[in-house]
Amino acid sequence: MIEQNLSIADKLAERLVNRRQSGLLRQLRTADHLTDFCSNDYLGFARSAALKARIQEAERLNTGTQNGATGSRLLAGQTALADHVEQELAQFYQTESSLIFNSGYDANLGLLACLPQAGDTLITDELIHASMIDGARLSYAHRLRFRHNDLYDLQSKLQQATGDGQSGQVFVAVESVYSMDGDQAPLAELVDLCERYGAALLVDEAHATGVYGPNGEGLVAALGLTNQVLARVHTFGKALGVHGAVVVGPAVLLDYLINFARPFIYTTALPPHSLLAIQCAHQHLSISGEDRQQLHNRISYFRQQAASILPETNWTASQSPIQCLIVPGNEQARQVAEEAQRADFDVRAILSPTVPSGQERLRICIHLFNSFDEIDRLIAVLQTALTHTVRL
């Protein structure tokens, strides 16, 4: 119990002590010396010398005079460069229009907060990202959740939202590749259900961008569903190795966001350097088809080797770079991760309440730059660590 006569600093310190004692204290730390099986840099763009050189050349050729954005896009921050990059992104993502946000968090927050209105219904998969959850909380729409990737449960929620006396618009929000499980949404079936019930589908493509599609346009494009999804969010801080995000969709949607999405309206725009980096990363992505195939080869190899340690039931059903080993219990999951780190592998534990109790895990990310030998050695370390710390 926090005493009433404590200072605000003492109260904050006590809350941190409680978090530390529960084993849930978050801290910032570097891991530059460890072999990366943790980051979202799936294609290695964040460490690419070729991409860095491309960005530096673009900056050299840029005729603009400003280094900073100087204001929001609706004030001093709008530039011809921003317009040009958005036109290129719309073409790349096979859509009518695009609008750049400062981050994927901002994009999801703005989209879900302003699009569904009072009287509307927003139906979300129970495992959507925190940014989508926070956007949904800010919306005045009625909110329903459906069990993860459960089409029957979604259909029942759609029937509830469109039944007698219901006149508002219905929105369904999902991720194409889920950040904590690495599994894919059944997008084709979701599109069919949404069309049947007149619902608009919103898809966060954060972990699919760069990894799926003919040129890395994401899973929606890979499945040929671009015209059946109202809005897609593509982020650039993962496989593209830079920063920022974009919402793509019909022009009327983007005009709407310019007028009603508060994280866009009231945020200083990205500077020219960031816009050029986004442009260069997409140019680099367009010539990386063989790299994407090599990445998927490494994912398949990891899954084959991992099956030799534990049955598939101990791994999430993922064909993506995100591979998750379920190690129930916060302390057990933490111990396995720490043993991997002592062996020079950057592997992190994901603990409850970030994931449900009993679903604690090691979230292992496979990258293009991870060698097959590194994968073999990580598998061996995990096998030893599991023997030492848990009984599954």
GUDRENLUM-895780 format. One record per residue (C-alpha): x, y negated, z negated. Coordinates in nm, 3 decimals. Each point is the difference from the previous one (the first is absolute). Example, Ala and Ser with C-alpha at 12.3 -4.5 7.8 and 13.67 -1.06 7.14 Angstrom:
<px = 1.230 py = 0.450 pz = -0.780>
<px = 0.137 py = -0.344 pz = 0.066>
//
This chain:
<px = 0.000 py = 0.000 pz = 0.000>
<px = 0.136 py = -0.342 pz = 0.099>
<px = -0.005 py = -0.241 pz = -0.295>
<px = -0.197 py = -0.320 pz = 0.058>
<px = 0.279 py = -0.218 pz = -0.143>
<px = 0.262 py = 0.125 pz = 0.245>
<px = 0.129 py = -0.244 pz = 0.259>
<px = -0.086 py = 0.060 pz = 0.364>
<px = 0.361 py = 0.110 pz = 0.062>
<px = -0.026 py = 0.253 pz = -0.286>
<px = -0.327 py = 0.133 pz = 0.140>
<px = 0.153 py = 0.047 pz = 0.343>
<px = 0.302 py = 0.171 pz = -0.156>
<px = -0.225 py = 0.236 pz = -0.196>
<px = -0.186 py = 0.099 pz = 0.313>
<px = 0.332 py = 0.076 pz = 0.168>
<px = 0.110 py = 0.208 pz = -0.300>
<px = -0.323 py = 0.199 pz = 0.023>
<px = 0.062 py = 0.059 pz = 0.369>
<px = 0.358 py = 0.109 pz = -0.065>
<px = -0.113 py = 0.242 pz = -0.272>
<px = -0.252 py = 0.153 pz = 0.239>
<px = 0.279 py = 0.053 pz = 0.254>
<px = -0.163 py = -0.232 pz = 0.258>
<px = 0.223 py = -0.308 pz = -0.014>
<px = 0.083 py = -0.127 pz = 0.348>
<px = 0.345 py = -0.148 pz = 0.064>
<px = 0.186 py = -0.134 pz = 0.301>
<px = 0.312 py = 0.194 pz = 0.095>
<px = 0.222 py = 0.051 pz = 0.298>
<px = 0.093 py = 0.337 pz = 0.148>
<px = 0.233 py = -0.103 pz = 0.282>
<px = 0.247 py = 0.280 pz = -0.076>
<px = -0.261 py = 0.278 pz = 0.028>
<px = -0.110 py = 0.188 pz = 0.312>
<px = -0.333 py = -0.155 pz = 0.095>
<px = -0.297 py = 0.235 pz = -0.030>
<px = -0.215 py = -0.273 pz = -0.153>
<px = -0.046 py = -0.303 pz = 0.226>
<px = -0.259 py = -0.056 pz = 0.272>
<px = 0.275 py = -0.072 pz = 0.255>
<px = -0.108 py = 0.306 pz = 0.200>
<px = 0.182 py = -0.087 pz = 0.325>
<px = 0.300 py = -0.167 pz = -0.162>
<px = -0.086 py = -0.341 pz = 0.147>
<px = 0.084 py = -0.178 pz = -0.326>
<px = 0.361 py = 0.119 pz = 0.034>
<px = 0.020 py = -0.014 pz = 0.382>
<px = 0.301 py = -0.194 pz = 0.131>
<px = -0.163 py = -0.014 pz = 0.344>
<px = -0.316 py = -0.160 pz = -0.138>
<px = 0.202 py = -0.242 pz = -0.210>
<px = 0.194 py = -0.107 pz = 0.311>
<px = -0.325 py = -0.039 pz = 0.195>
<px = -0.143 py = -0.228 pz = -0.269>
<px = 0.318 py = -0.209 pz = -0.016>
<px = -0.005 py = -0.045 pz = 0.378>
<px = -0.367 py = -0.101 pz = -0.011>
<px = 0.081 py = -0.261 pz = -0.262>
<px = 0.286 py = -0.133 pz = 0.211>
<px = -0.229 py = -0.038 pz = 0.299>
<px = -0.289 py = -0.149 pz = -0.198>
<px = -0.046 py = -0.363 pz = 0.103>
<px = -0.207 py = -0.095 pz = -0.304>
<px = 0.141 py = -0.252 pz = -0.243>
<px = -0.154 py = 0.123 pz = -0.327>
<px = 0.147 py = 0.254 pz = -0.240>
<px = -0.305 py = 0.016 pz = -0.224>
<px = -0.373 py = 0.012 pz = 0.060>
<px = -0.067 py = -0.326 pz = -0.195>
<px = -0.364 py = 0.084 pz = -0.075>
<px = -0.295 py = 0.227 pz = 0.060>
<px = -0.098 py = 0.097 pz = 0.355>
<px = -0.302 py = -0.231 pz = -0.025>
<px = 0.225 py = -0.296 pz = -0.083>
<px = 0.364 py = -0.046 pz = 0.102>
<px = 0.087 py = 0.370 pz = 0.027>
<px = -0.156 py = 0.076 pz = 0.339>
<px = 0.254 py = 0.040 pz = 0.281>
<px = 0.014 py = 0.104 pz = 0.362>
<px = 0.224 py = 0.287 pz = -0.111>
<px = -0.270 py = 0.136 pz = -0.232>
<px = -0.253 py = -0.016 pz = 0.285>
<px = 0.238 py = 0.176 pz = 0.237>
<px = 0.086 py = 0.280 pz = -0.245>
<px = -0.369 py = 0.058 pz = -0.077>
<px = -0.077 py = 0.029 pz = 0.372>
<px = 0.277 py = 0.259 pz = 0.034>
<px = -0.128 py = 0.191 pz = -0.303>
<px = -0.354 py = 0.010 pz = 0.136>
<px = 0.133 py = 0.149 pz = 0.322>
<px = 0.222 py = 0.247 pz = -0.186>
<px = -0.283 py = 0.123 pz = -0.222>
<px = -0.242 py = 0.024 pz = 0.295>
<px = -0.253 py = -0.248 pz = -0.130>
<px = -0.150 py = -0.340 pz = 0.076>
<px = 0.157 py = -0.211 pz = -0.271>
<px = 0.235 py = 0.006 pz = -0.300>
<px = 0.063 py = -0.212 pz = -0.308>
<px = 0.325 py = 0.010 pz = -0.196>
<px = -0.006 py = 0.010 pz = -0.380>
<px = 0.296 py = -0.040 pz = -0.235>
<px = -0.026 py = 0.359 pz = -0.127>
<px = -0.214 py = 0.311 pz = 0.023>
<px = -0.130 py = -0.078 pz = -0.348>
<px = -0.118 py = -0.345 pz = 0.116>
<px = -0.160 py = 0.148 pz = 0.312>
<px = -0.199 py = 0.265 pz = -0.188>
<px = -0.093 py = -0.241 pz = -0.276>
<px = -0.130 py = -0.259 pz = 0.245>
<px = -0.178 py = 0.245 pz = 0.230>
<px = -0.193 py = 0.189 pz = -0.266>
<px = -0.075 py = -0.302 pz = -0.216>
<px = -0.156 py = -0.215 pz = 0.272>
<px = -0.148 py = 0.238 pz = 0.256>
<px = -0.270 py = 0.187 pz = -0.201>
<px = -0.247 py = -0.253 pz = -0.137>
<px = -0.267 py = 0.004 pz = -0.272>
<px = -0.268 py = 0.242 pz = 0.114>
<px = 0.251 py = 0.208 pz = 0.196>
<px = 0.146 py = 0.332 pz = -0.111>
<px = 0.371 py = 0.086 pz = -0.004>
<px = 0.078 py = 0.373 pz = -0.014>
<px = 0.360 py = 0.092 pz = -0.075>
<px = 0.197 py = 0.321 pz = -0.020>
<px = 0.090 py = 0.060 pz = -0.364>
<px = 0.374 py = 0.001 pz = 0.083>
<px = 0.031 py = -0.331 pz = 0.186>
<px = 0.299 py = -0.221 pz = -0.082>
<px = -0.004 py = -0.244 pz = -0.292>
<px = -0.010 py = -0.295 pz = 0.242>
<px = -0.327 py = 0.130 pz = 0.149>
<px = -0.140 py = 0.067 pz = -0.347>
<px = 0.082 py = -0.355 pz = -0.108>
<px = -0.161 py = -0.141 pz = 0.315>
<px = -0.311 py = 0.209 pz = -0.062>
<px = -0.020 py = -0.128 pz = -0.357>
<px = -0.006 py = -0.359 pz = 0.129>
<px = -0.281 py = 0.072 pz = 0.246>
<px = -0.361 py = -0.077 pz = -0.089>
<px = -0.116 py = 0.311 pz = 0.184>
<px = -0.135 py = 0.309 pz = -0.171>
<px = 0.280 py = 0.255 pz = -0.022>
<px = -0.015 py = 0.379 pz = 0.027>
<px = 0.286 py = 0.251 pz = -0.007>
<px = 0.014 py = 0.337 pz = 0.172>
<px = 0.216 py = 0.298 pz = -0.086>
<px = 0.331 py = 0.000 pz = 0.183>
<px = -0.044 py = 0.098 pz = 0.367>
<px = -0.335 py = 0.163 pz = -0.088>
<px = -0.226 py = -0.061 pz = 0.300>
<px = -0.304 py = 0.149 pz = -0.169>
<px = 0.034 py = -0.232 pz = -0.297>
<px = 0.052 py = -0.295 pz = 0.233>
<px = -0.313 py = 0.093 pz = 0.193>
<px = -0.202 py = 0.006 pz = -0.320>
<px = 0.131 py = -0.347 pz = -0.088>
<px = -0.083 py = -0.125 pz = 0.352>
<px = -0.352 py = 0.136 pz = -0.034>
<px = -0.031 py = -0.176 pz = -0.336>
<px = 0.127 py = -0.328 pz = 0.148>
<px = -0.225 py = 0.011 pz = 0.307>
<px = -0.316 py = 0.148 pz = -0.155>
<px = -0.340 py = -0.161 pz = -0.042>
<px = 0.018 py = -0.366 pz = -0.094>
<px = 0.371 py = -0.031 pz = 0.076>
<px = 0.068 py = -0.273 pz = 0.256>
<px = 0.359 py = -0.107 pz = -0.058>
<px = 0.303 py = 0.090 pz = 0.208>
<px = 0.196 py = 0.309 pz = -0.107>
<px = 0.380 py = 0.010 pz = 0.007>
<px = 0.220 py = 0.308 pz = -0.050>
<px = 0.364 py = -0.052 pz = -0.102>
<px = 0.270 py = 0.268 pz = 0.022>
<px = 0.372 py = 0.048 pz = 0.057>
<px = 0.112 py = 0.191 pz = 0.308>
<px = 0.293 py = 0.153 pz = -0.194>
<px = -0.035 py = -0.011 pz = -0.378>
<px = 0.290 py = -0.148 pz = -0.191>
<px = -0.004 py = 0.234 pz = -0.300>
<px = -0.098 py = 0.331 pz = 0.165>
<px = 0.136 py = -0.054 pz = 0.350>
<px = -0.304 py = 0.168 pz = 0.156>
<px = -0.204 py = -0.136 pz = 0.289>
<px = -0.356 py = -0.125 pz = 0.008>
<px = -0.231 py = 0.194 pz = 0.235>
<px = -0.031 py = -0.308 pz = 0.219>
<px = -0.195 py = 0.151 pz = 0.291>
<px = -0.264 py = 0.135 pz = -0.237>
<px = -0.008 py = -0.326 pz = -0.194>
<px = -0.062 py = -0.191 pz = 0.323>
<px = -0.287 py = 0.235 pz = 0.088>
<px = -0.163 py = -0.044 pz = -0.341>
<px = 0.039 py = -0.377 pz = 0.004>
<px = -0.153 py = -0.024 pz = 0.348>
<px = -0.290 py = 0.223 pz = -0.105>
<px = -0.085 py = -0.224 pz = -0.297>
<px = 0.095 py = -0.336 pz = 0.151>
<px = 0.294 py = -0.052 pz = -0.236>
<px = 0.318 py = -0.192 pz = 0.083>
<px = 0.328 py = 0.185 pz = -0.058>
<px = 0.307 py = -0.171 pz = -0.150>
<px = 0.331 py = 0.189 pz = 0.014>
<px = 0.325 py = -0.076 pz = -0.181>
<px = 0.277 py = 0.133 pz = 0.228>
<px = 0.290 py = -0.094 pz = -0.229>
<px = 0.162 py = 0.344 pz = -0.010>
<px = -0.092 py = 0.095 pz = 0.357>
<px = 0.140 py = -0.309 pz = 0.173>
<px = 0.316 py = 0.091 pz = 0.188>
<px = -0.041 py = 0.371 pz = -0.074>
<px = -0.300 py = 0.095 pz = 0.215>
<px = -0.120 py = -0.101 pz = 0.345>
<px = 0.171 py = -0.012 pz = 0.342>
<px = 0.205 py = -0.304 pz = -0.108>
<px = -0.060 py = 0.010 pz = -0.374>
<px = -0.335 py = -0.183 pz = 0.013>
<px = -0.144 py = 0.214 pz = -0.280>
<px = -0.236 py = 0.290 pz = -0.042>
<px = -0.312 py = -0.179 pz = 0.127>
<px = 0.171 py = -0.067 pz = 0.334>
<px = 0.148 py = 0.350 pz = 0.007>
<px = -0.356 py = 0.139 pz = -0.016>
<px = -0.138 py = -0.246 pz = 0.257>
<px = -0.236 py = -0.167 pz = -0.251>
<px = 0.109 py = -0.363 pz = 0.025>
<px = -0.335 py = -0.121 pz = 0.136>
<px = -0.197 py = 0.176 pz = -0.274>
<px = 0.174 py = -0.150 pz = -0.302>
<px = -0.096 py = -0.354 pz = -0.100>
<px = 0.328 py = -0.090 pz = -0.170>
<px = 0.342 py = 0.157 pz = -0.041>
<px = 0.271 py = -0.121 pz = -0.237>
<px = 0.357 py = 0.062 pz = 0.113>
<px = 0.283 py = -0.081 pz = -0.239>
<px = 0.359 py = -0.067 pz = 0.100>
<px = 0.189 py = 0.071 pz = -0.322>
<px = -0.001 py = 0.378 pz = 0.039>
<px = 0.099 py = 0.175 pz = 0.325>
<px = 0.068 py = -0.334 pz = 0.173>
<px = 0.253 py = -0.104 pz = -0.262>
<px = -0.092 py = -0.371 pz = -0.019>
<px = -0.284 py = -0.181 pz = -0.180>
<px = -0.355 py = -0.122 pz = 0.049>
<px = -0.317 py = 0.156 pz = 0.138>
<px = -0.267 py = -0.049 pz = 0.262>
<px = -0.374 py = 0.057 pz = 0.022>
<px = -0.105 py = 0.103 pz = 0.351>
<px = -0.348 py = 0.014 pz = 0.149>
<px = -0.250 py = -0.202 pz = 0.202>
<px = 0.054 py = -0.375 pz = 0.033>
<px = -0.314 py = -0.083 pz = -0.201>
<px = 0.139 py = 0.194 pz = -0.297>
<px = 0.327 py = -0.192 pz = 0.007>
<px = -0.181 py = -0.334 pz = 0.027>
<px = -0.205 py = 0.108 pz = -0.300>
<px = 0.312 py = 0.082 pz = -0.203>
<px = 0.156 py = -0.337 pz = 0.083>
<px = -0.308 py = -0.162 pz = -0.155>
<px = -0.069 py = 0.228 pz = -0.297>
<px = 0.307 py = 0.208 pz = -0.098>
<px = 0.147 py = -0.189 pz = -0.296>
<px = 0.344 py = 0.173 pz = 0.005>
<px = 0.038 py = -0.132 pz = 0.356>
<px = -0.149 py = -0.347 pz = -0.054>
<px = 0.190 py = -0.093 pz = -0.316>
<px = 0.340 py = 0.162 pz = 0.060>
<px = 0.306 py = -0.165 pz = 0.151>
<px = 0.060 py = 0.156 pz = 0.342>
<px = 0.286 py = 0.234 pz = 0.078>
<px = 0.316 py = -0.184 pz = 0.114>
<px = 0.135 py = 0.030 pz = 0.356>
<px = 0.262 py = 0.255 pz = -0.109>
<px = -0.274 py = 0.240 pz = -0.117>
<px = -0.203 py = -0.046 pz = 0.318>
<px = 0.306 py = 0.071 pz = 0.215>
<px = 0.081 py = 0.306 pz = -0.211>
<px = -0.355 py = 0.132 pz = 0.050>
<px = 0.028 py = -0.058 pz = 0.374>
<px = 0.340 py = 0.171 pz = 0.022>
<px = -0.108 py = 0.297 pz = -0.211>
<px = -0.287 py = 0.069 pz = 0.241>
<px = 0.231 py = -0.028 pz = 0.299>
<px = 0.234 py = 0.244 pz = -0.173>
<px = -0.292 py = 0.230 pz = -0.076>
<px = -0.102 py = 0.020 pz = 0.364>
<px = 0.328 py = 0.171 pz = 0.090>
<px = 0.007 py = 0.236 pz = -0.300>
<px = -0.215 py = 0.287 pz = 0.128>
<px = 0.277 py = 0.256 pz = -0.038>
<px = 0.069 py = -0.127 pz = -0.352>
<px = -0.363 py = 0.061 pz = -0.097>
<px = 0.024 py = 0.357 pz = 0.129>
<px = 0.322 py = 0.054 pz = -0.195>
<px = -0.173 py = -0.130 pz = -0.313>
<px = -0.284 py = 0.248 pz = 0.043>
<px = 0.254 py = 0.278 pz = 0.055>
<px = 0.153 py = -0.083 pz = -0.338>
<px = -0.342 py = -0.004 pz = -0.165>
<px = -0.077 py = 0.348 pz = 0.139>
<px = 0.340 py = 0.127 pz = -0.113>
<px = -0.051 py = -0.136 pz = -0.351>
<px = -0.342 py = 0.165 pz = -0.027>
<px = 0.139 py = 0.334 pz = 0.116>
<px = 0.284 py = -0.013 pz = -0.251>
<px = -0.227 py = -0.125 pz = -0.280>
<px = -0.228 py = 0.301 pz = 0.046>
<px = 0.292 py = 0.218 pz = -0.109>
<px = -0.006 py = -0.167 pz = -0.345>
<px = -0.367 py = -0.017 pz = -0.078>
<px = -0.325 py = 0.099 pz = 0.172>
<px = -0.182 py = -0.261 pz = 0.205>
<px = -0.251 py = -0.052 pz = -0.281>
<px = 0.271 py = -0.188 pz = -0.193>
<px = 0.044 py = -0.248 pz = 0.286>
<px = -0.253 py = -0.250 pz = 0.131>
<px = -0.139 py = 0.080 pz = 0.344>
<px = 0.219 py = -0.245 pz = 0.189>
<px = 0.150 py = 0.006 pz = 0.348>
<px = 0.125 py = -0.356 pz = -0.047>
<px = 0.336 py = -0.127 pz = -0.131>
<px = -0.157 py = -0.010 pz = -0.349>
<px = 0.045 py = 0.341 pz = -0.164>
<px = -0.123 py = 0.042 pz = -0.357>
<px = 0.092 py = 0.275 pz = -0.244>
<px = -0.260 py = 0.031 pz = -0.276>
<px = 0.170 py = 0.029 pz = -0.341>
<px = -0.277 py = -0.028 pz = -0.261>
<px = 0.082 py = -0.214 pz = -0.301>
<px = 0.175 py = -0.336 pz = -0.014>
<px = 0.301 py = 0.126 pz = -0.194>
<px = 0.050 py = 0.304 pz = 0.223>
<px = -0.024 py = -0.203 pz = 0.318>
<px = 0.241 py = -0.257 pz = -0.139>
<px = 0.251 py = 0.271 pz = -0.098>
<px = 0.002 py = 0.156 pz = 0.347>
<px = 0.048 py = -0.342 pz = 0.162>
<px = 0.285 py = -0.088 pz = -0.238>
<px = 0.180 py = 0.325 pz = 0.075>
<px = -0.026 py = -0.075 pz = 0.374>
<px = 0.138 py = -0.349 pz = -0.064>
<px = 0.294 py = 0.141 pz = -0.195>
<px = 0.077 py = 0.203 pz = 0.313>
<px = 0.008 py = -0.330 pz = 0.197>
<px = -0.345 py = 0.024 pz = 0.161>
<px = -0.237 py = -0.295 pz = -0.032>
<px = -0.323 py = 0.180 pz = -0.083>
<px = -0.263 py = -0.162 pz = -0.223>
<px = -0.276 py = 0.139 pz = -0.219>
<px = -0.354 py = -0.134 pz = 0.041>
<px = -0.168 py = 0.018 pz = -0.339>
<px = -0.353 py = -0.028 pz = -0.134>
<px = -0.193 py = -0.227 pz = -0.010>
<px = 0.134 py = -0.099 pz = 0.346>
<px = -0.115 py = 0.350 pz = 0.100>
<px = -0.258 py = 0.207 pz = -0.194>
<px = 0.119 py = 0.192 pz = -0.304>
<px = 0.117 py = 0.344 pz = 0.110>
<px = 0.090 py = -0.134 pz = 0.345>
<px = 0.334 py = -0.153 pz = -0.096>
<px = 0.251 py = 0.051 pz = 0.276>
<px = 0.328 py = -0.066 pz = 0.172>
<px = -0.063 py = -0.220 pz = 0.303>
<px = 0.267 py = 0.096 pz = 0.253>
<px = 0.035 py = -0.203 pz = 0.319>
<px = 0.169 py = 0.151 pz = 0.304>
<px = 0.195 py = -0.234 pz = 0.229>
<px = 0.157 py = 0.017 pz = 0.341>
<px = 0.339 py = -0.058 pz = -0.165>
<px = -0.032 py = 0.294 pz = -0.242>
<px = 0.218 py = 0.282 pz = 0.130>
<px = -0.109 py = 0.364 pz = -0.005>
<px = 0.285 py = 0.067 pz = -0.242>
<px = -0.133 py = -0.268 pz = -0.237>
<px = -0.344 py = 0.158 pz = 0.019>
<px = 0.146 py = 0.342 pz = -0.083>
<px = 0.192 py = -0.139 pz = -0.297>
<px = -0.304 py = -0.187 pz = -0.132>
<px = -0.210 py = 0.316 pz = 0.022>
<px = 0.265 py = 0.191 pz = -0.198>
<px = 0.014 py = -0.272 pz = -0.266>
<px = -0.380 py = -0.001 pz = -0.035>
<px = -0.002 py = 0.376 pz = -0.037>
<px = 0.254 py = -0.018 pz = -0.284>
<px = -0.176 py = -0.295 pz = -0.165>
<px = -0.336 py = 0.175 pz = 0.003>
<px = 0.157 py = 0.307 pz = -0.159>
<px = 0.150 py = -0.214 pz = -0.276>
<px = -0.295 py = -0.220 pz = -0.086>
<px = -0.338 py = 0.156 pz = 0.084>
<px = -0.175 py = 0.328 pz = 0.020>
<px = -0.240 py = -0.002 pz = 0.293>
//
